[in-house]
């Protein structure tokens, strides 16, 4: 599969998992966390004497559950290890398929909390022999309000098990959860809340009415094969999808109003390079693992600084490089200052093209600045509208 050496999170967590310890692993997005727990678990399964439902992986979204399942299939192709994704938002036939697969027994279940609780209530799953529980993107699950669901699920599981908690951040509620469900865990912390080094980060200070013109110019000026655009609202996502498609761009919006089959089809088209531009909210910022995304655009500055790290982490994955551009309007500059504080550095501000006019002037402290950005060329930075084309 092209693996030649482990990433830092893999190097530090795989020995801990193989030794049987509970684990809290905190690492930025795009560092290979899924392989870090799947590979040692697969190793344990193939060396076990009896085969039964061995591992439960809980993930925040159906897209991530499906993606983890695909990775299990890839890593375990020659091992005869079976897995099944369990998630809601589908038809009755899929529900029956999931239920039958669980009754017949699978080695690994990858589930979203809501559908798993429904199946547990129906008495479908026998967890008596469960060996491993994995909480993937644990901070995201708590952000989405799944704390009580997770606690409820754990009551169905055997107390003697290995529990692995993977998270990109470590807020207090994660510590609270870890203290409830882990036993003397080992901890691994890899560069918490820092974007990958290969990401060229840039920003434009602009008014809302300037965003669409600049966005289309950015998308037309370079031959990025894969682009993700993030907005804070579902309404904006839908509008941008329509506007970019009308402008002749290969673009489609991705949101919760779509049927699950439609969402899967859009993601598959994007992964297969049949769709160039994907527009979504923060549902796309966690766990959507697509290789070769060259550009991430934050059409809106994210509400939470940590979401910025997750969003731009869609590019420069697996030690590749990429460009991340954020639009900052006059109302969002305080959010953007929090982003810079979190990542520990100032993000380059690029001048707007002259024909767009001046944008809002924002100082490093958020107060009224001494000067505005000029609309001259910026020859020293690559990736922006006025810079050299990124190679």
VEXPA-602813 format. One record per residue: y, x, z of N, C-alpha, C in turn; residue in three letters; chain. Coordinates in steps of 0.1 Angstrom, whole numbers. Atoms other than C-alpha are relative to their C-alpha. Layout:
<pts>
> Y  X  Z  Y  X  Z  Y  X  Z  ala  A $
...
</pts>
This chain:
<pts>
> -12  8  0  0  0  0  13  8  0  unk  A $
> -12  -8  1  23  30  -2  5  6  13  unk  A $
> -4  -5  -13  25  38  35  -4  15  1  unk  A $
> 4  -14  -2  27  76  40  3  5  14  unk  A $
> -3  -4  -14  42  78  75  5  -12  7  unk  A $
> -5  12  -7  50  53  103  15  1  2  unk  A $
> -14  0  -4  85  42  110  1  2  15  unk  A $
> 0  -3  -14  98  50  145  -5  -11  9  unk  A $
> 5  10  -8  90  16  159  -15  -1  -1  unk  A $
> 14  0  1  55  18  145  -6  12  8  unk  A $
> 5  -12  -7  50  54  158  0  -2  15  unk  A $
> -1  2  -15  61  43  193  -8  -12  6  unk  A $
> 6  12  -6  44  9  196  -15  0  -3  unk  A $
> 14  1  3  10  13  179  -9  6  11  unk  A $
> 9  -6  -11  -5  37  206  0  -9  12  unk  A $
> -1  9  -12  8  13  233  -9  -12  -2  unk  A $
> 8  12  3  -9  -17  216  -15  3  1  unk  A $
> 14  -5  1  -41  2  210  -6  2  15  unk  A $
> 4  -3  -13  -42  11  247  -1  -12  9  unk  A $
> 2  12  -7  -41  -25  258  12  -5  9  unk  A $
> -11  4  -9  -7  -26  276  8  -12  -7  unk  A $
> -10  9  4  17  -55  274  12  8  -5  unk  A $
> -11  -8  6  48  -45  254  12  -8  -3  unk  A $
> -13  5  5  85  -53  249  5  11  -10  unk  A $
> -5  -10  10  97  -37  217  13  -6  -6  unk  A $
> -13  4  5  133  -39  207  4  10  -11  unk  A $
> -3  -9  11  142  -26  173  8  -9  -11  unk  A $
> -7  7  10  166  -35  145  -8  -6  -11  unk  A $
> 7  7  11  156  -57  116  -3  10  -11  unk  A $
> 3  -9  12  139  -40  86  -6  13  4  unk  A $
> 5  -13  -4  122  -13  106  -15  0  0  unk  A $
> 14  0  0  86  -24  101  -7  -5  12  unk  A $
> 5  5  -12  80  -44  132  -13  -8  -2  unk  A $
> 12  8  3  54  -67  116  -12  9  -1  unk  A $
> 11  -10  1  31  -38  106  -3  6  14  unk  A $
> 1  -7  -13  37  -23  141  -10  -8  9  unk  A $
> 10  7  -8  17  -51  157  -12  -5  -8  unk  A $
> 11  5  8  -5  -64  128  -11  11  -1  unk  A $
> 10  -11  3  -22  -30  121  -9  3  12  unk  A $
> 9  -2  -11  -34  -23  156  -9  -12  4  unk  A $
> 8  12  -3  -45  -59  161  -12  -1  -10  unk  A $
> 11  0  9  -65  -58  129  -11  10  3  unk  A $
> 10  -10  -4  -81  -26  140  -9  -5  12  unk  A $
> 7  6  -11  -91  -43  173  -10  -10  -4  unk  A $
> 9  11  5  -105  -73  155  -12  5  -7  unk  A $
> 12  -5  8  -128  -54  131  -9  8  9  unk  A $
> 9  -7  -9  -142  -34  160  -5  -9  12  unk  A $
> 5  9  -11  -149  -64  183  -14  -5  -4  unk  A $
> 14  5  2  -184  -76  188  -1  -14  -4  unk  A $
> 0  14  3  -177  -113  186  13  -4  -6  unk  A $
> -12  5  8  -153  -130  162  3  -14  4  unk  A $
> -5  13  -4  -133  -159  174  15  0  -2  unk  A $
> -14  0  1  -97  -170  175  6  11  9  unk  A $
> -3  -12  -7  -83  -136  185  15  1  4  unk  A $
> -14  -3  -2  -45  -136  181  8  -12  -4  unk  A $
> -10  10  3  -16  -161  182  13  8  -2  unk  A $
> -14  -5  3  17  -150  166  9  -12  0  unk  A $
> -9  11  1  46  -173  173  13  6  -6  unk  A $
> -12  -5  8  76  -170  149  10  -12  0  unk  A $
> -10  10  -1  109  -189  148  1  -10  -12  unk  A $
> -1  8  12  108  -202  112  -13  0  -8  unk  A $
> 12  1  9  82  -214  87  0  11  -10  unk  A $
> -1  -11  10  95  -188  62  -6  13  6  unk  A $
> 5  -12  -7  88  -160  87  -15  -1  2  unk  A $
> 14  2  -2  54  -175  96  -8  2  -13  unk  A $
> 7  -2  13  44  -176  59  0  15  -4  unk  A $
> -1  -14  4  56  -140  54  -9  8  8  unk  A $
> 10  -7  -9  36  -127  84  -14  -2  -5  unk  A $
> 13  3  5  6  -145  70  -3  8  -12  unk  A $
> 2  -8  13  10  -128  36  -2  15  3  unk  A $
> 2  -14  -3  13  -94  53  -14  2  7  unk  A $
> 14  -1  -6  -19  -101  73  -10  1  -11  unk  A $
> 9  0  12  -36  -109  40  0  13  -7  unk  A $
> -1  -13  7  -23  -77  24  -7  11  8  unk  A $
> 6  -11  -8  -32  -54  53  -15  -2  2  unk  A $
> 14  3  -4  -65  -71  60  -9  -4  -12  unk  A $
> 7  5  12  -76  -76  24  -15  4  -1  unk  A $
> 14  -5  1  -108  -55  27  -7  -1  13  unk  A $
> 6  1  -13  -115  -64  63  -7  -13  3  unk  A $
> 6  13  -3  -126  -100  61  6  -7  11  unk  A $
> -7  6  -11  -100  -110  87  7  -13  -6  unk  A $
> -6  13  5  -89  -147  83  13  -3  9  unk  A $
> -12  4  -7  -54  -160  92  4  -13  -6  unk  A $
> -5  13  5  -36  -193  88  14  -2  6  unk  A $
> -13  4  -5  1  -202  90  1  -14  4  unk  A $
> -1  14  -5  9  -233  110  14  -3  3  unk  A $
> -15  3  -1  43  -249  106  2  -14  -5  unk  A $
> -4  14  3  60  -283  102  7  -1  -13  unk  A $
> -8  3  12  80  -299  75  -8  -1  -13  unk  A $
> 9  2  12  50  -305  51  -7  -13  0  unk  A $
> 7  13  2  28  -333  40  -12  -1  9  unk  A $
> 12  3  -8  -2  -349  56  -12  8  -4  unk  A $
> 11  -8  5  -26  -330  34  0  14  6  unk  A $
> -2  -13  -6  -12  -297  47  -4  0  15  unk  A $
> 4  1  -14  -15  -309  83  -15  0  2  unk  A $
> 15  1  -1  -52  -318  77  -6  14  -3  unk  A $
> 6  -13  3  -58  -284  61  2  10  12  unk  A $
> -2  -9  -12  -42  -266  91  -9  -3  11  unk  A $
> 9  5  -11  -62  -287  116  -14  4  -3  unk  A $
> 14  -4  3  -95  -281  98  -2  15  1  unk  A $
> 1  -14  -1  -89  -244  95  0  5  15  unk  A $
> -1  -3  -14  -81  -242  132  -13  -4  7  unk  A $
> 12  5  -6  -112  -262  141  -12  9  -4  unk  A $
> 10  -9  5  -134  -239  120  1  14  5  unk  A $
> -2  -13  -6  -119  -209  135  7  10  -9  unk  A $
> -6  -11  8  -95  -182  122  3  11  10  unk  A $
> -2  -12  -9  -90  -147  136  15  0  5  unk  A $
> -14  0  -4  -52  -150  136  7  -12  -4  unk  A $
> -9  12  3  -28  -180  138  14  5  1  unk  A $
> -14  -2  0  8  -176  129  7  -13  0  unk  A $
> -5  14  -1  27  -206  141  15  -1  4  unk  A $
> -13  3  -6  61  -221  147  -2  -9  12  unk  A $
> 2  7  -13  66  -236  182  -3  -15  -1  unk  A $
> 1  15  1  70  -273  172  -13  -4  -5  unk  A $
> 13  5  5  39  -277  151  -11  5  9  unk  A $
> 11  -5  -9  18  -256  175  -1  -9  12  unk  A $
> 1  9  -12  27  -279  204  -7  -13  -4  unk  A $
> 6  12  5  17  -309  183  -15  2  -1  unk  A $
> 15  -3  2  -17  -293  175  -6  1  14  unk  A $
> 6  -2  -13  -22  -283  211  -2  -14  7  unk  A $
> 1  13  -6  -15  -319  222  -12  -8  -5  unk  A $
> 11  7  6  -42  -331  198  -13  6  4  unk  A $
> 13  -6  -5  -68  -308  214  -7  7  -12  unk  A $
> 6  -6  12  -74  -291  180  -4  15  2  unk  A $
> 2  -15  -1  -73  -254  191  -6  4  13  unk  A $
> 7  -5  -12  -96  -236  215  5  15  1  unk  A $
> -6  -13  -2  -77  -206  229  -8  8  11  unk  A $
> 8  -6  -11  -104  -197  255  -2  15  -2  unk  A $
> 4  -14  3  -112  -164  238  12  8  -5  unk  A $
> -12  -7  6  -76  -154  228  2  13  7  unk  A $
> -2  -13  -4  -70  -117  231  15  5  0  unk  A $
> -14  -4  2  -34  -113  219  10  -11  -3  unk  A $
> -11  9  3  -2  -132  220  12  9  -5  unk  A $
> -11  -7  5  27  -120  199  12  -9  -2  unk  A $
> -13  7  2  63  -133  201  8  8  -10  unk  A $
> -8  -8  10  81  -122  169  14  -6  -1  unk  A $
> -14  5  0  119  -125  167  2  -8  12  unk  A $
> -1  8  -12  119  -136  203  14  -4  3  unk  A $
> -14  4  -3  157  -136  206  4  -11  -9  unk  A $
> -4  11  10  160  -158  175  -6  -13  5  unk  A $
> 7  12  -5  135  -183  190  8  -6  12  unk  A $
> -8  5  -11  156  -185  222  13  -6  -5  unk  A $
> -13  5  6  188  -189  201  -2  -14  -6  unk  A $
> 3  13  6  171  -219  184  -5  -10  10  unk  A $
> 3  9  -10  163  -235  217  -15  -2  3  unk  A $
> 15  1  -1  125  -227  219  -5  5  14  unk  A $
> 5  -6  -13  124  -213  255  -10  -9  6  unk  A $
> 9  10  -7  108  -244  270  -13  -1  -7  unk  A $
> 12  1  8  84  -247  241  -9  12  2  unk  A $
> 8  -12  -2  72  -212  245  -7  0  13  unk  A $
> 6  1  -13  67  -216  282  -12  -11  0  unk  A $
> 10  10  0  47  -248  275  -12  5  -8  unk  A $
> 12  -5  7  25  -231  249  -8  10  8  unk  A $
> 7  -10  -7  17  -203  272  -9  -5  11  unk  A $
> 9  6  -9  2  -227  297  -14  -3  -5  unk  A $
> 12  3  6  -25  -234  272  -9  13  -2  unk  A $
> 6  -13  3  -34  -197  269  -7  6  12  unk  A $
> 6  -7  -11  -58  -176  290  10  10  6  unk  A $
> -9  -9  -7  -40  -155  316  -3  15  -3  unk  A $
> 4  -14  3  -60  -124  307  1  2  -15  unk  A $
> -2  -2  14  -46  -114  274  10  11  -1  unk  A $
> -11  -9  3  -23  -88  258  11  -7  -6  unk  A $
> -12  6  5  12  -100  252  10  10  -5  unk  A $
> -9  -10  7  36  -83  228  12  -8  -4  unk  A $
> -12  6  3  72  -93  226  9  9  -9  unk  A $
> -8  -8  9  92  -81  196  14  -7  -2  unk  A $
> -14  6  0  130  -87  195  9  10  -6  unk  A $
> -10  -9  5  160  -73  177  11  3  10  unk  A $
> -10  -2  -10  182  -77  207  -7  -4  14  unk  A $
> 6  2  -13  176  -79  245  10  -7  9  unk  A $
> -8  7  -9  198  -106  260  -7  -4  13  unk  A $
> 7  3  -13  192  -117  297  -11  -10  -1  unk  A $
> 11  10  0  171  -147  287  -13  5  -5  unk  A $
> 12  -6  4  147  -125  269  -7  7  12  unk  A $
> 5  -6  -12  143  -105  301  -6  -10  10  unk  A $
> 6  11  -8  137  -138  320  -13  -4  -5  unk  A $
> 13  4  7  110  -148  295  -10  11  2  unk  A $
> 10  -11  -1  94  -113  296  -5  1  14  unk  A $
> 5  0  -14  92  -114  334  -10  -11  3  unk  A $
> 10  11  -3  74  -147  333  -13  2  -7  unk  A $
> 12  0  8  48  -139  306  -7  13  -2  unk  A $
> 6  -14  3  42  -101  305  -4  6  14  unk  A $
> 5  -6  -12  23  -80  330  2  15  -1  unk  A $
> -3  -14  0  37  -45  337  1  6  -14  unk  A $
> -1  -4  14  49  -41  301  6  14  -2  unk  A $
> -7  -12  5  57  -8  284  12  -5  -8  unk  A $
> -12  4  8  91  -8  267  2  11  -11  unk  A $
> -4  -8  11  101  6  233  13  -5  -5  unk  A $
> -14  4  5  138  6  223  4  10  -11  unk  A $
> -4  -8  12  148  18  188  13  -5  -5  unk  A $
> -13  3  6  185  18  179  4  -14  0  unk  A $
> -3  14  -2  193  -16  193  14  -3  -7  unk  A $
> -12  6  5  219  -36  173  8  10  -9  unk  A $
> -7  -9  9  227  -8  148  -5  -2  -14  unk  A $
> 5  1  14  226  -13  111  -7  12  -5  unk  A $
> 6  -11  6  204  9  90  10  10  -6  unk  A $
> -9  -10  4  220  42  80  3  -1  -15  unk  A $
> -1  1  14  215  34  43  9  -11  -5  unk  A $
> -9  11  4  239  4  43  14  5  -1  unk  A $
> -14  -3  2  273  10  28  8  -13  4  unk  A $
> -6  11  -6  294  -14  49  15  -1  -4  unk  A $
> -13  1  5  327  -27  35  5  -14  4  unk  A $
> -5  13  -3  351  -56  41  13  -3  -8  unk  A $
> -12  4  6  379  -75  24  7  -10  10  unk  A $
> -9  9  -8  408  -91  44  6  -10  -10  unk  A $
> -4  9  10  416  -123  25  2  -14  6  unk  A $
> -1  14  -3  425  -160  26  -11  -8  -6  unk  A $
> 11  8  5  400  -187  20  1  -3  -15  unk  A $
> -1  3  14  414  -196  -13  -2  11  -10  unk  A $
> 3  -11  8  408  -161  -25  -14  4  -1  unk  A $
> 14  -3  -2  372  -160  -16  -8  -2  -13  unk  A $
> 9  3  12  356  -177  -47  3  10  -11  unk  A $
> -3  -9  11  375  -156  -72  -5  14  2  unk  A $
> 5  -14  -3  366  -123  -55  -15  0  0  unk  A $
> 15  0  0  330  -134  -50  -5  1  -14  unk  A $
> 5  0  14  325  -141  -87  2  13  -7  unk  A $
> -2  -13  6  341  -108  -96  -10  10  5  unk  A $
> 10  -9  -5  318  -89  -73  -13  -2  -6  unk  A $
> 13  3  6  288  -106  -87  -1  3  -15  unk  A $
> 0  -3  14  298  -100  -123  2  15  -3  unk  A $
> -4  -14  3  309  -64  -120  -12  10  1  unk  A $
> 12  -9  -1  275  -48  -111  -13  -7  -3  unk  A $
> 12  5  4  240  -52  -121  -10  -1  11  unk  A $
> 10  1  -11  224  -59  -87  -11  -10  -4  unk  A $
> 11  8  4  190  -73  -93  -2  -11  10  unk  A $
> 2  10  -11  189  -92  -59  12  1  9  unk  A $
> -12  2  -9  218  -105  -39  -2  -11  10  unk  A $
> 0  11  -10  220  -126  -7  14  -2  4  unk  A $
> -13  4  -5  251  -145  2  -1  -9  12  unk  A $
> 0  8  -13  256  -158  38  12  -8  2  unk  A $
> -11  8  -4  278  -186  48  -4  -7  14  unk  A $
> 3  5  -13  282  -202  82  -4  -15  0  unk  A $
> 2  14  0  278  -238  71  -9  -4  -12  unk  A $
> 8  5  10  252  -257  51  8  -6  -12  unk  A $
> -8  6  10  279  -275  32  5  11  -10  unk  A $
> -5  -11  8  294  -242  20  -12  6  -9  unk  A $
> 12  -5  7  259  -230  10  -3  -9  -13  unk  A $
> 2  9  11  254  -261  -12  11  1  -11  unk  A $
> -11  -1  9  288  -258  -27  0  13  -8  unk  A $
> 0  -13  7  285  -221  -36  -11  0  -10  unk  A $
> 11  0  9  251  -227  -51  4  -7  -13  unk  A $
> -5  7  12  266  -253  -75  10  7  -8  unk  A $
> -11  -7  7  297  -233  -83  -5  12  -7  unk  A $
> 5  -12  6  279  -201  -90  -9  -3  -12  unk  A $
> 9  4  11  253  -218  -112  8  -5  -12  unk  A $
> -9  4  11  281  -235  -132  7  11  -6  unk  A $
> -7  -12  6  297  -201  -137  -10  9  -8  unk  A $
> 10  -7  8  265  -190  -154  -8  10  7  unk  A $
> 8  -10  -8  250  -169  -126  -13  -6  4  unk  A $
> 13  4  -4  214  -170  -116  0  -1  15  unk  A $
> -2  2  -14  220  -185  -82  -5  -13  5  unk  A $
> 5  13  -6  205  -211  -59  2  0  15  unk  A $
> -2  1  -14  212  -223  -24  -13  -3  7  unk  A $
> 12  1  -8  186  -223  4  4  -6  13  unk  A $
> -5  6  -12  190  -248  32  -11  -10  5  unk  A $
> 10  9  -7  172  -272  56  -2  -13  -6  unk  A $
> 2  13  6  177  -303  35  -11  0  -12  unk  A $
> 11  -1  10  152  -290  9  -13  -2  5  unk  A $
> 14  1  -5  116  -299  11  -6  14  1  unk  A $
> 6  -13  -3  93  -271  23  -5  6  -13  unk  A $
> 5  -5  13  77  -268  -12  11  6  -8  unk  A $
> -11  -6  7  111  -263  -27  5  13  5  unk  A $
> -5  -12  -6  121  -237  -2  -10  12  -3  unk  A $
> 9  -10  4  89  -218  -9  1  5  -14  unk  A $
> -2  -3  14  94  -220  -46  12  9  -2  unk  A $
> -13  -7  1  130  -207  -43  -3  15  5  unk  A $
> 2  -13  -6  119  -178  -21  -9  8  -9  unk  A $
> 9  -7  9  90  -169  -45  7  5  -13  unk  A $
> -8  -4  12  114  -169  -75  9  12  3  unk  A $
> -9  -11  -4  138  -146  -56  -8  13  2  unk  A $
> 8  -12  -2  110  -122  -45  -5  5  -14  unk  A $
> 5  -5  13  97  -121  -81  11  3  -10  unk  A $
> -12  -4  8  132  -113  -95  2  -11  -12  unk  A $
> -3  10  9  133  -146  -114  13  -7  4  unk  A $
> -12  5  -5  163  -156  -93  8  12  6  unk  A $
> -7  -11  -4  191  -131  -88  7  -2  14  unk  A $
> -9  2  -11  213  -146  -61  -5  -12  9  unk  A $
> 4  10  -9  202  -165  -30  11  -3  10  unk  A $
> -11  4  -9  228  -184  -8  -6  -7  12  unk  A $
> 6  7  -11  219  -194  27  8  2  13  unk  A $
> -6  -2  -13  229  -197  64  -8  11  7  unk  A $
> 7  -10  -8  215  -175  92  -15  -2  0  unk  A $
> 14  2  2  181  -190  85  -6  11  -8  unk  A $
> 5  -11  9  178  -162  59  2  14  7  unk  A $
> -3  -13  -5  190  -134  82  -11  6  9  unk  A $
> 11  -6  -7  157  -130  101  -13  -1  -7  unk  A $
> 14  0  4  124  -120  88  -3  -3  -15  unk  A $
> 3  2  14  129  -127  51  0  14  -6  unk  A $
> 2  -14  4  115  -94  38  -2  0  -15  unk  A $
> 1  -1  15  123  -89  1  5  14  -3  unk  A $
> -3  -14  4  123  -54  -13  11  0  -10  unk  A $
> -9  -3  10  152  -41  -33  12  -9  -1  unk  A $
> -13  7  0  181  -63  -22  11  10  0  unk  A $
> -10  -10  2  210  -43  -34  13  -3  7  unk  A $
> -13  4  -5  239  -64  -21  -1  -12  10  unk  A $
> -2  12  -9  246  -87  9  14  -3  1  unk  A $
> -14  4  -2  278  -106  10  1  -11  11  unk  A $
> -4  10  -10  291  -124  41  12  -8  -4  unk  A $
> -11  9  4  311  -152  26  9  -4  12  unk  A $
> -7  3  -13  320  -161  62  -4  11  10  unk  A $
> 4  -9  -11  322  -136  91  -9  -8  9  unk  A $
> 10  7  -9  292  -145  113  7  -3  13  unk  A $
> -5  4  -13  299  -163  146  -3  11  10  unk  A $
> 5  -9  -10  279  -138  166  -1  14  -7  unk  A $
> 0  -14  6  283  -100  161  -15  4  -3  unk  A $
> 14  -5  2  245  -95  164  -6  -6  -13  unk  A $
> 4  6  12  240  -119  135  4  8  -12  unk  A $
> -5  -9  10  260  -95  114  -11  11  -3  unk  A $
> 11  -11  1  233  -68  120  -12  -6  -7  unk  A $
> 11  6  7  206  -92  110  2  -3  -14  unk  A $
> -3  4  14  223  -104  79  0  12  -9  unk  A $
> -1  -11  9  231  -70  65  -13  8  0  unk  A $
> 13  -7  0  196  -58  75  -9  -5  -11  unk  A $
> 8  4  11  183  -77  45  0  10  -11  unk  A $
> -1  -11  10  194  -47  24  -3  13  7  unk  A $
> 3  -14  -5  185  -10  28  -12  -1  9  unk  A $
> 12  1  -7  151  -20  41  -10  12  -4  unk  A $
> 10  -11  3  123  7  44  7  12  -6  unk  A $
> -7  -13  4  148  36  41  7  0  -13  unk  A $
> -8  1  13  164  23  9  15  -1  3  unk  A $
> -14  1  -2  201  20  4  5  -14  -5  unk  A $
> -5  12  5  223  -10  -2  15  -2  4  unk  A $
> -14  3  -3  258  -25  1  1  -13  7  unk  A $
> -3  13  -8  271  -51  26  15  -2  0  unk  A $
> -15  3  1  305  -67  20  3  -13  8  unk  A $
> -3  12  -9  321  -91  45  14  -5  -4  unk  A $
> -13  6  2  350  -115  38  5  -4  13  unk  A $
> -6  2  -13  373  -117  68  14  -8  -3  unk  A $
> -13  8  1  400  -145  68  8  2  13  unk  A $
> -9  -2  -11  429  -147  92  -5  -6  13  unk  A $
> 6  6  -12  409  -169  116  -12  7  6  unk  A $
> 12  -6  -4  379  -147  118  1  15  4  unk  A $
> -1  -14  -2  394  -113  125  -5  4  14  unk  A $
> 5  -4  -13  385  -114  162  -15  1  0  unk  A $
> 14  -2  1  349  -120  153  -4  13  -7  unk  A $
> 3  -12  7  350  -91  130  3  12  9  unk  A $
> -2  -10  -10  365  -69  157  -12  2  9  unk  A $
> 12  0  -9  335  -78  179  -12  7  -8  unk  A $
> 10  -7  8  312  -67  150  2  15  0  unk  A $
> -3  -15  0  329  -33  148  -3  6  14  unk  A $
> 2  -5  -14  327  -29  186  -15  1  2  unk  A $
> 15  0  -2  289  -38  185  -6  12  -7  unk  A $
> 7  -11  8  280  -13  158  6  14  3  unk  A $
> -6  -12  -4  303  13  172  8  8  -10  unk  A $
> -8  -7  10  324  21  142  8  -10  -8  unk  A $
> -9  8  8  352  8  120  -6  -1  -14  unk  A $
> 5  3  14  341  -8  87  11  1  -10  unk  A $
> -10  -3  10  360  3  56  6  -13  -6  unk  A $
> -6  12  6  385  -23  44  5  4  -14  unk  A $
> -4  -3  14  390  -24  7  12  -9  -4  unk  A $
> -12  7  5  422  -35  -11  -5  -11  -10  unk  A $
> 3  11  10  421  -68  -30  5  4  -14  unk  A $
> -5  -2  14  425  -67  -68  15  -5  0  unk  A $
> -14  3  0  462  -69  -76  3  -14  -4  unk  A $
> -3  14  5  460  -103  -94  -4  -10  10  unk  A $
> 3  10  -10  446  -120  -63  12  -1  10  unk  A $
> -11  0  -10  478  -112  -43  -4  6  13  unk  A $
> 3  -6  -12  480  -100  -8  -8  -8  9  unk  A $
> 7  7  -10  456  -109  20  7  1  13  unk  A $
> -6  -1  -14  463  -113  57  -1  14  5  unk  A $
> 0  -13  -6  472  -82  75  -6  0  14  unk  A $
> 6  0  -13  450  -74  105  -1  14  5  unk  A $
> 1  -14  -6  453  -44  128  -13  2  7  unk  A $
> 13  -4  -6  425  -26  145  -2  -7  14  unk  A $
> 1  7  -13  433  -46  177  1  -15  -1  unk  A $
> -2  15  2  438  -80  161  14  -5  1  unk  A $
> -14  3  -1  475  -79  167  8  2  -13  unk  A $
> -8  -1  13  503  -80  141  1  15  -4  unk  A $
> 0  -14  4  500  -48  121  13  5  -5  unk  A $
> -12  -7  5  526  -23  110  1  -1  -15  unk  A $
> -1  0  15  516  -25  73  -12  -8  -5  unk  A $
> 11  7  7  495  -45  48  -8  10  -8  unk  A $
> 7  -8  10  468  -31  26  7  0  -13  unk  A $
> -6  0  13  482  -20  -7  -11  -6  -10  unk  A $
> 10  5  10  466  -34  -39  -3  11  -10  unk  A $
> 3  -11  9  462  1  -54  -15  2  -1  unk  A $
> 14  -4  2  429  16  -65  -5  7  12  unk  A $
> 7  -7  -10  405  29  -40  -11  9  -6  unk  A $
> 9  -9  8  388  59  -56  -10  7  8  unk  A $
> 8  -8  -9  371  73  -26  -12  -8  5  unk  A $
> 11  8  -5  347  44  -19  -7  -7  -11  unk  A $
> 8  6  10  318  31  -39  -4  -14  4  unk  A $
> 6  13  -3  306  -5  -41  9  -12  0  unk  A $
> -10  11  0  338  -25  -40  5  -3  -14  unk  A $
> -5  4  13  357  -42  -67  8  11  -7  unk  A $
> -9  -10  6  381  -13  -72  -7  14  0  unk  A $
> 6  -13  -1  356  15  -65  -9  3  -12  unk  A $
> 10  -4  10  331  33  -87  -12  -9  1  unk  A $
> 13  7  -1  299  15  -96  -10  7  8  unk  A $
> 10  -6  -8  272  22  -71  -12  3  -8  unk  A $
> 12  -4  8  243  41  -87  -13  -4  7  unk  A $
</pts>
